Amino acid sequence: MNLCVFKKLPMGQQAACLASRGNFLAERAEDSFRLHLYALGDFYAEVWRVRDEDHILFIHLFQQPAGLNEYLAKIRLPEVF
């Protein structure tokens, strides 16, 4: 699925699509929010929820790798000896 088609879906269908077809990449916290990052087709989707709640506030969509910067600090590569 491409970004243009995904954007036309209602948020509930977007969430279902991400859960069934998206590749979960990472999660992080920002203030009182919990964010889950998915890759699907030619874009990334960041699902925003209030911490300890299941209700989705919004889904932020982007294609540029710069949007991944907030997640990079959490990646720990194994040390090579």
C-alpha positions in Angstrom: 0.0 0.0 0.0 1.3 3.4 -0.8 1.0 6.6 1.2 -1.6 8.3 -1.0 -4.0 5.3 -0.7 -3.4 5.0 3.1 -4.2 8.6 3.7 -7.6 8.2 2.2 -8.6 5.6 4.8 -10.4 6.6 8.0 -8.1 6.4 11.1 -9.8 3.2 12.4 -9.0 1.5 9.1 -5.5 2.9 9.1 -4.9 1.5 12.6 -6.2 -2.0 11.5 -4.1 -1.9 8.4 -0.9 -1.1 10.4 -1.7 -3.9 12.9 -2.2 -6.5 10.2 0.1 -5.5 7.4 2.6 -3.0 8.9 6.1 -3.9 10.2 6.4 -2.7 13.8 9.8 -1.1 14.1 10.1 0.6 17.5 8.4 2.4 20.3 9.3 5.4 22.4 7.8 7.8 24.9 7.4 11.5 24.5 6.1 13.5 27.5 2.8 11.7 28.4 2.5 9.9 25.1 3.4 6.5 23.9 4.5 6.2 20.2 4.7 3.1 18.0 6.5 3.3 14.7 5.5 1.1 11.7 6.8 0.8 8.2 4.3 0.0 5.4 4.8 0.2 1.7 6.6 3.5 0.9 6.1 5.3 4.2 6.4 5.2 8.0 3.5 5.7 10.4 3.9 6.9 14.0 0.8 6.0 16.2 0.3 8.4 19.1 -1.5 7.3 22.2 -1.8 8.8 25.7 0.4 6.6 28.0 -1.6 3.8 29.6 -4.5 4.2 27.2 -5.4 2.3 24.1 -7.3 5.2 22.3 -5.3 6.5 19.3 -4.9 10.3 19.3 -3.6 10.5 15.7 -1.3 8.7 13.2 1.6 10.8 11.9 2.7 9.7 8.4 6.1 10.5 6.8 8.4 9.2 4.1 11.7 11.0 4.8 14.3 9.1 6.8 14.9 12.2 9.0 11.6 11.3 10.7 13.4 8.3 12.2 16.0 10.4 14.1 14.1 10.2 17.4 14.3 6.4 17.3 17.9 6.0 16.4 19.2 6.8 19.9 17.4 3.7 21.2 19.1 1.3 18.8 22.0 -0.5 20.4 24.3 -2.4 18.1 26.4 -5.2 19.5 29.9 -4.4 20.2 32.5 -6.1 18.0 35.6 -7.4 19.8 
